Structure formats: C-alpha cells, structure tokens
C-alpha cells in the first residue's frame, strides 16, 4: 500500500508520516516492533521463571504465555507469515530482532529440560519450531480450522487441546494441574 493511503486512513498527512518515520519501511518496522513488544516481555518472564523455578516450569509457562499471546496477536502473525515467504531486508530484520532471541531463549530452556529428563531428546531447534508452528498454524488460520473442525480454535477447550498436543510433541507430562490458565 502507499504512504498516501496510510495517511488517508490515519486521517493525517503523508508528509507527517514521512517526517516522523522516514520511509514506509521504517513505519512497517515500527508497527511490527510495537505489536511484538509484549512478546519480548514474555521472553524476559520466561528467563526469570527459569532462574527461579527451573527449565521445566519455565517451558510450561512459556507454552501457556505463547498460546495466549498468539491467540491475541493472530493479525500480526498472519502478516509475518506473508512477509516470511520471500527473503527480504524486512524478513532479515524481523528474524534477527524478534525470532532469533525467542528461538535462542526457548531452545536453551528445552535443552536444560532435556537434561532433566522432562522433555524428550531431539534437536531443541526442531522441537521449538514444531510447537511454534502448531500454535501459529492453528490460530492464524482460525477460520479454516473452524471450517474443518466446527470448533473455534480460540475457545478455552481448543486452546487446552492445543497445549496437550504441544506437550505430546515435547514429551512433557500433562495432567489437570497443567491446564491452560
């Protein structure tokens, strides 16, 4: 879309957007940063939880937080899936700024949980990618999921079923004490 169209929809002048953000690309990056700020907070929280309670508890908390976060941020997640279809400067920026820190933090926690025997053995990166894809795929394509299953992927029951599936992928034990909050 054009900056003119964005300015029109924002009820402002194109020149004000250009003066404030510089380029459409910089505006895009600012919007993505703004939308993903709470995702960064989740990573900080998981690091604190891991330091206080250990890797298994931190991983369980991350899974809860990640499912809840993606369910609330499905629009930006859809945008990022579209953006990730081709290598670009924006995708490289997004990968370095947002995906890599998340990957490194969670893969490290998975490794630690594996050493404790709480998570099945396997490449932590592949495990992380598998469960993050389960979450984003189901929630981003929510309408399609609902057509196939007759259930909203955002319902508490479906979110809990998703959590159980992720636990199975990771080999984490699941009982009623670990239901999604």
C-alpha positions in Angstrom: 0.0 0.0 0.0 1.1 3.6 -0.4 2.0 6.1 2.3 -0.7 8.3 0.9 -3.3 5.6 1.5 -1.9 5.0 5.0 -2.1 8.8 5.7 -5.6 8.9 4.5 -6.7 6.0 6.7 -4.9 7.6 9.7 -6.5 11.0 9.0 -3.2 12.6 8.7 -0.8 14.0 6.1 1.7 11.9 4.2 4.4 14.4 5.0 3.8 14.0 8.7 4.3 10.2 8.4 7.4 10.7 6.3 8.8 13.3 8.8 8.2 11.0 11.7 9.1 7.6 10.3 11.2 8.4 7.2 10.1 5.7 4.9 7.3 3.2 4.6 9.7 0.5 5.5 10.6 2.3 8.8 6.9 2.7 9.5 6.4 -1.0 8.9 9.3 -1.8 11.3 7.9 0.5 14.0 4.4 -1.1 13.7 5.9 -4.6 14.0 8.1 -3.6 17.0 5.0 -2.1 18.6 2.9 -5.2 18.1 5.6 -7.5 19.3 6.7 -5.6 22.4 4.7 -7.9 24.7 6.3 -10.9 23.1 9.6 -9.6 24.3 8.1 -9.3 27.8 7.2 -13.0 27.6 10.8 -13.9 26.9 12.0 -11.8 29.9 9.4 -13.5 32.1 10.4 -17.0 30.9 14.1 -16.2 31.7 13.1 -15.1 35.2 10.9 -18.1 35.7 13.7 -20.4 34.6 16.2 -18.7 37.1 13.7 -19.1 39.9 12.0 -22.4 39.2 14.0 -24.3 36.6 13.7 -25.1 33.0 10.7 -27.4 33.0 8.5 -24.9 34.8 9.8 -22.1 32.6 8.9 -24.1 29.5 5.4 -24.9 30.7 4.9 -21.1 31.5 6.3 -20.2 28.1 3.9 -22.6 26.3 0.9 -21.0 28.2 2.0 -17.5 27.5 2.9 -18.2 23.9 -0.5 -19.8 23.1 -2.3 -16.9 24.8 -0.1 -14.3 23.0 -0.5 -15.8 19.6 -4.3 -16.1 20.1 -4.4 -12.3 20.8 -1.9 -11.4 18.0 -3.1 -13.5 15.1 -3.3 -10.5 12.7 0.4 -9.6 13.1 1.3 -13.2 13.0 -0.5 -13.6 9.7 1.3 -10.5 8.4 4.7 -12.1 9.4 3.8 -15.3 7.7 3.1 -13.4 4.5 6.4 -11.5 4.9 8.4 -14.7 5.5 7.5 -16.1 2.1 10.5 -14.5 0.5 13.9 -13.4 1.7 13.9 -9.6 2.1 15.6 -7.0 4.2 12.5 -6.8 6.3 12.4 -10.5 6.9 16.1 -10.5 7.8 15.4 -7.6 10.3 12.4 -9.5 11.8 14.4 -12.7 12.1 17.3 -11.0 13.8 15.3 -8.7 16.0 12.4 -10.9 17.1 12.7 -14.6 16.0 16.3 -15.3 16.9 16.1 -14.0 20.6 12.9 -16.1 21.1 14.5 -19.2 19.4 17.7 -18.9 21.4 15.9 -18.4 24.8 13.4 -21.2 24.3 15.8 -23.7 22.6 18.2 -23.2 25.6 15.4 -23.9 28.0 14.4 -27.0 26.0 18.0 -28.2 26.2 18.0 -27.7 30.0 14.7 -29.5 30.4 16.0 -32.4 28.3 19.0 -32.8 30.7 16.4 -33.0 33.5 14.5 -35.7 31.6 11.4 -33.5 31.4 11.5 -33.2 27.6 12.2 -35.9 25.0 15.5 -35.9 23.3 15.9 -34.4 19.9 17.2 -31.2 18.3 15.8 -28.3 20.5 15.5 -26.1 17.5 13.3 -28.6 15.7 11.2 -29.1 18.8 10.8 -25.4 19.2 9.9 -24.9 15.5 7.4 -27.8 15.7 5.4 -26.5 18.6 5.6 -22.8 17.5 4.2 -23.9 14.1 1.4 -25.9 15.7 0.4 -22.8 17.6 0.7 -20.2 14.9 -0.8 -22.5 12.2 -3.9 -23.3 14.2 -4.5 -19.8 15.4 -3.6 -17.8 12.3 -5.7 -20.0 10.1 -8.5 -20.0 12.6 -11.3 -19.7 10.1 -10.0 -22.6 8.1 -9.5 -24.6 11.3 -13.1 -23.8 12.3 -14.4 -25.0 9.0 -12.6 -28.3 9.3 -13.4 -29.0 12.9 -16.6 -27.0 13.7 -14.8 -25.5 16.7 -13.3 -22.1 17.3 -9.5 -22.5 17.8 -9.8 -19.7 20.3 -12.2 -21.5 22.6 -10.8 -22.5 26.0 -11.3 -26.2 25.2 -9.5 -25.9 21.9 -6.6 -23.9 23.4 -6.2 -26.6 26.1 -6.2 -29.3 23.4 -3.5 -27.4 21.6 -1.5 -27.3 24.7 -1.9 -31.0 25.2 -0.7 -31.5 21.6 2.4 -29.4 22.3 3.1 -31.3 25.5 3.0 -34.5 23.4 5.4 -33.1 20.8 7.8 -32.2 23.6 7.2 -35.3 25.7 6.1 -33.2 28.7 3.8 -34.8 31.2 0.3 -33.4 31.3 -2.4 -33.5 34.0 -5.2 -31.3 35.2 -2.7 -29.2 37.1 -1.2 -28.0 33.9 -4.4 -26.8 32.2 -4.1 -23.6 30.3 -4.8 -20.5 32.5 
